[in-house]
Amino acid sequence: CEVRPGPEFLTRSYLFYTNRLFKALQFYYWDPSCRDPSYSLVIKGKLRLRQASWITRGATEADYHLHKVGIVFHSQRAMREVESWINQTSGRGCEGFLPAGRSWAPGALYEVLSARTERDCTAALGFAMHELSLLRVERHFQPLLQPQQSGSRLVEELYLGDIHTDWGERLHYRPTGYQRPMQSALHHVHPCPACGIISRADEHHPPILPARAALPMQLSGSWVSTHCEVRPAVLFLTRFFTFHGSNHTWEGHYYHYSDPLCRQPTFTIYASGHYTQGIPSSKVRGGTELAFKVTQARVTPMDQVTVVMLNSSEPGSCGLEGSWSAGVEQDITATNGCVALGIKLPHTEYELFKTEQDTQERSLLYIGERPTDGSSPDSPDKRPTSYQAPLIQCAAASEEFSNYISLKYVGRKDANGIEALKPLPVAFLLFIALLFLRWD
């Protein structure tokens, strides 16, 4: 169950045909467990792959054209709410989207966008498919879980462009980062109960995900990224956090790289401070609101480009003037941070956290998504309403991550089966026309 800024709760299934046409289903819900459906969108169009992205390394750029978008409501409440949105925010041409006095009809499909009639009433939904303008496929091998089995299985994941955290910008924003990956219906991670449920659903029968017990927020311990993370504005990084529940202090390592495999380090940031007692979020059900104060930080440049940048910074704005060298850590607390890296001390951030367990009963920690514009959630009104990729608790990390978790720039190794990132091959998009679903 995905959480988008807003918040919006949804699941997705996308089918790509060999003739470049695609059919996408987006299922929206009232709840963060994706068990109470609100409405479904049926999106049809055409996708044309272009070239390797000049901005986001490892990605492929694409053009898309929408032919039509339809909506199916799953309750009278959903129907009236969407009708109200469209009446308030849409211009002429969208009147009569729903006939006056029309009551909810299960299974009825209403058109909200048509290229043929040039009608588009989707803005009221905050709907755009710009995520299709940036794509990446990643393949790796997952070890078989059963003790009596040896070997591994292929896993294919499709990364699509990120959604802007500011609702007002999402209709125009062109992605430079990614959402959490979609799983191939044929080659997905195991176990994945949701994969089969979502792939068998259609717009009239939205997926209802299995009920999951709510977990109390237990931050204590160490948490680490499970893969190389990509953020907007072309940032590649991994994260490692330790939380001390006894005195509410924390420390974090942010490892930055210049490549999407996290093999070419640029600099490390170590930060520490304390955090407040969490309270349940009134805006994002299932989330916990906390405030984090950063009081100390250290920086280690890892390449010559970063060294030159730091040594060229304004005197007194980032550590000792002209004293930076590769691989040598320096405390930046005395200069109240580092202007060149956008670090300000002391600093308070208003955060959103959530803990879950995955299908292998490993503990996951979700931390609020960073603002797309690169700013900081430094006031309560900027508190996130969605999440970054989850961190895994170190005690629950499998052998697959043993090298990766170490506080070194090792990235994923070839032995783990992951391939170097390449421009997205046309063959793959043709392949995931793959018996993905039963749609016509």
C-alpha positions as CSV (number, residue, x, y, z in Angstrom):
1,C,0.0,0.0,0.0
2,E,1.7,3.2,-1.2
3,V,1.6,6.6,0.5
4,R,1.8,9.6,-1.8
5,P,2.1,13.2,-0.6
6,G,-1.3,14.6,0.5
7,P,-1.6,11.9,1.8
8,E,-3.0,9.6,-0.8
9,F,-3.1,5.8,-0.3
10,L,-3.0,3.7,-3.4
11,T,-1.9,0.5,-5.2
12,R,-0.9,0.3,-8.9
13,S,-0.8,-2.2,-11.8
14,Y,0.6,-1.2,-15.2
15,L,0.5,-3.2,-18.4
16,F,2.7,-2.4,-21.4
17,Y,1.9,-3.8,-24.8
18,T,4.3,-4.6,-27.6
19,N,2.8,-1.8,-29.8
20,R,3.8,0.9,-27.2
21,L,0.3,1.2,-25.8
22,F,-0.2,0.9,-22.1
23,K,-3.0,0.4,-19.7
24,A,-2.6,1.5,-16.1
25,L,-4.8,0.9,-13.1
26,Q,-4.5,3.1,-10.0
27,F,-6.6,2.1,-7.0
28,Y,-7.2,4.7,-4.3
29,Y,-8.3,4.1,-0.7
30,W,-9.5,5.9,2.4
31,D,-7.1,4.1,4.7
32,P,-3.3,3.5,4.9
33,S,-3.8,-0.3,4.8
34,C,-5.5,-0.3,1.3
35,R,-8.5,-2.2,2.6
36,D,-11.2,0.4,2.1
37,P,-11.3,1.4,-1.6
38,S,-12.5,4.9,-2.7
39,Y,-12.2,4.9,-6.5
40,S,-10.2,3.4,-9.3
41,L,-8.6,5.1,-12.4
42,V,-8.2,3.4,-15.7
43,I,-5.5,5.1,-17.8
44,K,-4.9,4.3,-21.4
45,G,-2.2,5.8,-23.6
46,K,1.0,5.4,-25.6
47,L,4.6,5.4,-24.4
48,R,7.7,6.1,-26.4
49,L,11.2,5.5,-25.0
50,R,13.7,8.2,-25.9
51,Q,17.3,8.2,-24.6
52,A,19.4,7.7,-21.5
53,S,18.7,10.6,-19.1
54,W,21.3,13.3,-19.1
55,I,20.1,14.4,-15.6
56,T,19.5,11.2,-13.6
57,R,22.2,8.6,-14.4
58,G,20.9,5.1,-15.0
59,A,17.5,6.3,-16.1
60,T,15.7,6.4,-19.4
61,E,13.6,9.3,-20.6
62,A,10.3,8.7,-22.3
63,D,7.4,10.6,-23.8
64,Y,3.8,9.5,-23.2
65,H,0.4,10.5,-24.5
66,L,-2.9,9.9,-22.7
67,H,-5.8,8.6,-24.8
68,K,-8.4,8.4,-22.1
69,V,-8.8,8.2,-18.3
70,G,-11.9,6.7,-16.7
71,I,-13.0,6.6,-13.1
72,V,-15.0,3.9,-11.2
73,F,-16.4,4.9,-7.8
74,H,-16.6,2.3,-5.0
75,S,-19.1,4.2,-2.8
76,Q,-21.6,7.1,-2.9
77,R,-19.3,9.0,-0.6
78,A,-16.4,8.7,-3.1
79,M,-18.6,9.8,-5.9
80,R,-19.8,12.9,-4.2
81,E,-16.4,13.9,-3.0
82,V,-14.8,13.6,-6.5
83,E,-17.8,15.5,-8.0
84,S,-17.2,18.3,-5.5
85,W,-13.5,18.5,-6.4
86,I,-14.3,18.7,-10.1
87,N,-17.0,21.3,-9.6
88,Q,-14.7,23.5,-7.5
89,T,-11.5,23.4,-9.6
90,S,-12.4,22.5,-13.2
91,G,-13.2,24.9,-15.9
92,R,-15.9,24.9,-18.5
93,G,-16.3,21.6,-20.3
94,C,-16.4,19.6,-17.1
95,E,-19.9,20.6,-16.0
96,G,-22.1,17.6,-16.3
97,F,-19.3,15.3,-15.5
98,L,-21.9,13.5,-13.4
99,P,-25.6,14.0,-14.4
100,A,-27.6,16.0,-11.8
101,G,-29.0,13.8,-9.1
102,R,-27.1,10.7,-10.3
103,S,-26.7,8.2,-7.5
104,W,-23.8,5.8,-7.2
105,A,-23.9,2.9,-9.6
106,P,-21.5,0.0,-8.9
107,G,-19.4,-0.7,-11.9
108,A,-20.2,2.5,-13.8
109,L,-17.2,4.0,-15.7
110,Y,-17.1,7.8,-16.1
111,E,-14.7,9.5,-18.5
112,V,-12.6,12.2,-16.9
113,L,-10.1,12.6,-19.8
114,S,-10.5,12.0,-23.5
115,A,-8.0,13.0,-26.2
116,R,-10.6,12.6,-28.9
117,T,-13.0,15.2,-27.4
118,E,-10.2,17.2,-25.8
119,R,-11.9,17.0,-22.4
120,D,-9.7,16.9,-19.3
121,C,-11.2,17.0,-15.8
122,T,-8.2,15.3,-14.1
123,A,-6.6,18.3,-12.5
124,A,-9.1,18.2,-9.6
125,L,-7.7,14.8,-8.7
126,G,-4.1,16.0,-8.7
127,F,-3.6,13.4,-11.4
128,A,-0.7,13.3,-13.8
129,M,1.3,10.5,-15.4
130,H,4.6,12.3,-15.5
131,E,6.0,9.3,-13.6
132,L,6.2,7.7,-17.0
133,S,8.7,10.3,-18.3
134,L,11.6,8.7,-16.2
135,L,12.1,4.9,-16.0
136,R,14.7,2.5,-14.8
137,V,14.7,-1.3,-14.6
138,E,16.8,-3.1,-12.0
139,R,17.5,-6.8,-12.0
140,H,19.0,-8.9,-9.2
141,F,18.8,-12.4,-7.8
142,Q,17.0,-13.2,-4.5
143,P,18.3,-16.2,-2.6
144,L,15.8,-19.0,-2.1
145,L,14.4,-18.8,1.4
146,Q,13.7,-22.4,2.2
147,P,16.5,-24.3,3.9
148,Q,16.2,-27.3,1.7
149,Q,16.6,-25.1,-1.5
150,S,19.7,-23.7,-3.0
151,G,20.2,-21.1,-5.7
152,S,18.3,-17.9,-6.3
153,R,15.4,-16.4,-8.3
154,L,15.4,-13.5,-10.7
155,V,13.7,-10.3,-9.4
156,E,12.9,-7.5,-11.8
157,E,11.8,-4.1,-10.6
158,L,10.5,-1.1,-12.5
159,Y,11.3,2.4,-11.1
160,L,9.1,5.2,-12.2
161,G,9.5,9.0,-11.7
162,D,8.8,10.5,-8.3
163,I,5.7,12.6,-7.3
164,H,6.3,16.2,-6.2
165,T,5.7,16.6,-2.5
166,D,3.9,20.0,-3.1
167,W,0.4,19.3,-4.4
168,G,0.4,22.5,-6.4
169,E,3.5,21.5,-8.3
170,R,2.8,17.8,-9.1
171,L,0.8,18.6,-12.3
172,H,3.9,20.3,-13.8
173,Y,6.8,18.6,-12.2
174,R,9.2,16.5,-14.4
175,P,10.8,13.8,-12.2
176,T,14.5,13.5,-11.4
177,G,14.1,10.8,-8.7
178,Y,12.0,7.7,-8.3
179,Q,9.0,6.2,-6.4
180,R,9.4,2.9,-4.7
181,P,9.7,0.2,-7.4
182,M,7.0,-1.8,-8.9
183,Q,7.5,-5.6,-9.1
184,S,7.4,-7.7,-12.3
185,A,4.3,-9.9,-12.2
186,L,6.5,-12.8,-13.3
187,H,9.7,-12.1,-11.5
188,H,9.0,-10.5,-8.2
189,V,10.4,-10.7,-4.7
190,H,9.1,-13.6,-2.5
191,P,7.0,-13.8,-0.5
192,C,4.8,-11.1,-1.9
193,P,1.1,-11.7,-1.0
194,A,0.1,-8.3,-2.3
195,C,1.6,-9.0,-5.8
196,G,-0.9,-11.6,-6.8
197,I,-3.8,-9.7,-5.2
198,I,-3.0,-6.5,-7.1
199,S,-2.2,-8.2,-10.4
200,R,-5.6,-10.1,-10.4
201,A,-7.6,-6.9,-9.7
202,D,-9.4,-4.7,-12.1
203,E,-11.2,-1.4,-12.0
204,H,-14.4,-2.9,-10.8
205,H,-12.8,-5.2,-8.3
206,P,-10.0,-3.2,-6.5
207,P,-7.4,-5.2,-4.5
208,I,-8.1,-5.5,-0.8
209,L,-4.8,-6.1,0.9
210,P,-4.4,-8.5,3.9
211,A,-5.0,-7.0,7.3
212,R,-1.8,-6.2,9.2
213,A,-1.4,-5.6,12.9
214,A,-0.4,-2.0,13.8
215,L,3.0,-1.9,15.4
216,P,4.0,0.5,18.2
217,M,6.8,2.9,17.3
218,Q,10.0,1.4,18.6
219,L,12.9,3.4,17.2
220,S,15.7,2.0,19.5
221,G,18.5,0.3,17.6
222,S,20.3,0.7,14.3
223,W,18.6,1.0,10.8
224,V,20.2,0.9,7.4
225,S,19.2,1.5,3.7
226,T,18.5,-1.7,1.8
227,H,19.7,-0.3,-1.6
228,C,21.2,2.8,-3.2
229,E,18.6,5.5,-2.9
230,V,17.9,8.2,-5.5
231,R,16.5,11.5,-4.5
232,P,15.3,14.4,-6.7
233,A,18.0,16.8,-7.9
234,V,20.2,13.8,-8.7
235,L,21.3,12.7,-5.2
236,F,22.4,9.1,-4.7
237,L,22.9,8.0,-1.1
238,T,22.6,5.4,1.6
239,R,21.7,6.0,5.2
240,F,22.6,4.5,8.6
241,F,20.8,5.6,11.8
242,T,21.1,4.6,15.4
243,F,18.4,5.7,17.9
244,H,18.9,5.6,21.7
245,G,15.5,5.3,23.3
246,S,16.8,5.6,26.8
247,N,17.8,9.3,26.4
248,H,16.1,10.1,23.1
249,T,19.3,10.8,21.3
250,W,20.2,9.8,17.7
251,E,23.1,9.7,15.3
252,G,23.0,9.3,11.5
253,H,25.5,8.7,8.7
254,Y,24.6,9.9,5.2
255,Y,26.8,8.5,2.5
256,H,26.6,10.4,-0.8
257,Y,27.7,9.2,-4.2
258,S,27.9,10.4,-7.8
259,D,26.5,7.3,-9.4
260,P,23.2,5.3,-9.1
261,L,25.0,2.1,-7.9
262,C,26.5,4.0,-4.9
263,R,30.1,2.9,-5.9
264,Q,31.7,6.4,-6.4
265,P,31.6,8.2,-3.0
266,T,31.6,12.0,-2.9
267,F,31.2,12.9,0.8
268,T,29.8,11.6,4.1
269,I,27.8,13.5,6.7
270,Y,27.6,12.4,10.3
271,A,25.0,14.2,12.4
272,S,23.7,13.8,15.9
273,G,21.2,15.3,18.3
274,H,18.0,14.4,20.2
275,Y,14.3,13.8,19.3
276,T,11.0,14.3,21.0
277,Q,8.5,11.8,22.2
278,G,6.3,10.8,19.3
279,I,2.6,11.4,18.9
280,P,0.2,9.8,16.5
281,S,-0.2,11.8,13.3
282,S,-3.6,13.4,12.8
283,K,-3.0,13.9,9.1
284,V,-1.4,10.6,8.0
285,R,-3.1,7.7,9.7
286,G,-0.6,5.1,10.9
287,G,2.2,7.7,11.1
288,T,4.0,9.1,14.2
289,E,5.0,12.8,14.4
290,L,8.4,13.6,16.0
291,A,10.7,16.6,16.1
292,F,14.4,16.1,15.5
293,K,17.1,18.5,16.6
294,V,20.5,18.4,15.0
295,T,23.2,19.8,17.2
296,Q,26.4,18.4,15.9
297,A,27.8,17.4,12.5
298,R,30.9,16.2,10.8
299,V,31.8,16.0,7.1
300,T,34.3,13.7,5.3
301,P,35.0,14.6,1.6
302,M,35.7,11.5,-0.4
303,D,36.7,12.9,-3.9
304,Q,38.8,15.7,-5.1
305,V,35.8,17.7,-6.6
306,T,34.2,17.9,-3.1
307,V,37.6,18.8,-1.5
308,V,38.0,21.8,-4.0
309,M,34.5,22.9,-3.4
310,L,34.8,22.9,0.4
311,N,38.2,24.6,0.3
312,S,36.7,27.3,-1.9
313,S,33.8,28.1,0.4
314,E,33.5,31.4,2.2
315,P,35.8,31.6,5.3
316,G,34.0,30.6,8.5
317,S,31.1,29.0,6.6
318,C,32.3,25.4,6.6
319,G,35.0,24.2,9.0
320,L,38.5,25.5,9.0
321,E,39.3,27.5,5.9
322,G,41.4,25.6,3.3
323,S,41.9,22.6,5.5
324,W,39.9,20.0,3.7
325,S,41.4,16.8,2.3
326,A,40.0,13.6,0.9
327,G,39.1,10.9,3.5
328,V,39.7,13.2,6.5
329,E,36.7,14.0,8.7
330,Q,36.2,17.5,10.0
331,D,33.7,18.9,12.6
332,I,31.5,21.7,11.3
333,T,29.7,22.4,14.5
334,A,31.8,25.4,15.3
335,T,30.9,27.1,12.0
336,N,27.2,26.4,12.6
337,G,27.2,23.9,9.8
338,C,28.4,24.1,6.2
339,V,26.8,26.5,3.7
340,A,28.3,24.8,0.7
341,L,26.5,21.6,1.6
342,G,23.3,23.2,2.8
343,I,23.8,22.2,6.5
344,K,22.7,24.6,9.2
345,L,23.3,24.1,12.9
346,P,21.6,23.9,15.3
347,H,18.6,22.8,13.2
348,T,15.1,21.3,14.0
349,E,13.1,19.1,11.6
350,Y,9.5,18.1,11.9
351,E,9.3,14.5,10.9
352,L,6.9,11.7,10.1
353,F,7.9,8.1,11.1
354,K,6.3,4.7,10.7
355,T,7.4,1.1,11.6
356,E,6.2,-2.0,9.9
357,Q,7.2,-5.6,9.4
358,D,7.8,-7.1,5.9
359,T,6.6,-10.5,4.8
360,Q,9.8,-12.1,6.3
361,E,9.0,-10.4,9.6
362,R,11.9,-8.0,9.4
363,S,11.4,-4.6,11.0
364,L,11.2,-1.7,8.6
365,L,11.4,2.0,9.4
366,Y,9.9,4.6,7.2
367,I,11.0,8.2,7.6
368,G,9.2,11.2,6.0
369,E,9.9,12.0,2.4
370,R,12.2,15.0,1.8
371,P,10.6,18.1,0.1
372,T,11.1,17.8,-3.6
373,D,12.4,21.4,-3.8
374,G,15.4,20.5,-1.7
375,S,14.3,22.5,1.3
376,S,14.0,21.2,4.9
377,P,10.8,20.3,6.9
378,D,11.9,23.0,9.4
379,S,8.4,24.0,10.5
380,P,5.3,22.0,11.5
381,D,3.4,23.0,8.3
382,K,6.2,21.4,6.2
383,R,6.0,18.1,8.0
384,P,6.0,15.3,5.4
385,T,2.8,13.5,4.4
386,S,4.6,10.6,2.7
387,Y,7.7,8.4,3.2
388,Q,11.1,7.7,1.8
389,A,12.3,4.1,1.0
390,P,12.3,2.1,4.2
391,L,15.3,1.3,6.3
392,I,15.8,-2.2,7.7
393,Q,16.7,-2.9,11.3
394,C,20.3,-4.2,11.3
395,A,19.5,-7.1,13.7
396,A,16.9,-8.3,11.1
397,A,19.1,-7.8,8.0
398,S,19.9,-11.0,6.1
399,E,23.3,-12.1,4.7
400,E,22.4,-10.3,1.5
401,F,23.1,-7.0,3.2
402,S,26.0,-8.0,5.4
403,N,28.6,-6.3,3.3
404,Y,26.3,-3.4,2.4
405,I,25.6,-2.5,6.0
406,S,29.2,-2.0,6.9
407,L,30.1,1.7,7.1
408,K,32.1,1.7,3.9
409,Y,31.4,2.6,0.3
410,V,30.9,-0.9,-1.0
411,G,27.5,-0.7,-2.7
412,R,25.9,-3.9,-3.9
413,K,28.5,-6.4,-5.2
414,D,28.3,-8.4,-8.4
415,A,28.0,-11.5,-6.3
416,N,24.6,-10.4,-5.2
417,G,23.5,-10.7,-8.8
418,I,22.7,-7.1,-9.5
419,E,23.6,-5.8,-13.0
420,A,25.2,-2.4,-13.8
421,L,22.5,0.1,-14.6
422,K,22.0,0.6,-18.3
423,P,19.5,2.6,-20.4
424,L,16.1,0.9,-20.2
425,P,16.0,-1.7,-23.1
426,V,12.9,-1.6,-25.3
427,A,12.8,-5.4,-25.0
428,F,12.0,-5.1,-21.3
429,L,8.9,-2.9,-21.8
430,L,7.8,-5.4,-24.4
431,F,8.4,-8.2,-22.0
432,I,6.3,-6.8,-19.2
433,A,3.4,-6.9,-21.5
434,L,4.0,-10.2,-20.1
435,L,0.9,-11.9,-19.1
436,F,1.0,-9.2,-16.5
437,L,-2.7,-9.2,-16.1
438,R,-6.0,-10.5,-17.7
439,W,-6.8,-7.1,-19.3
440,D,-7.8,-6.7,-22.9
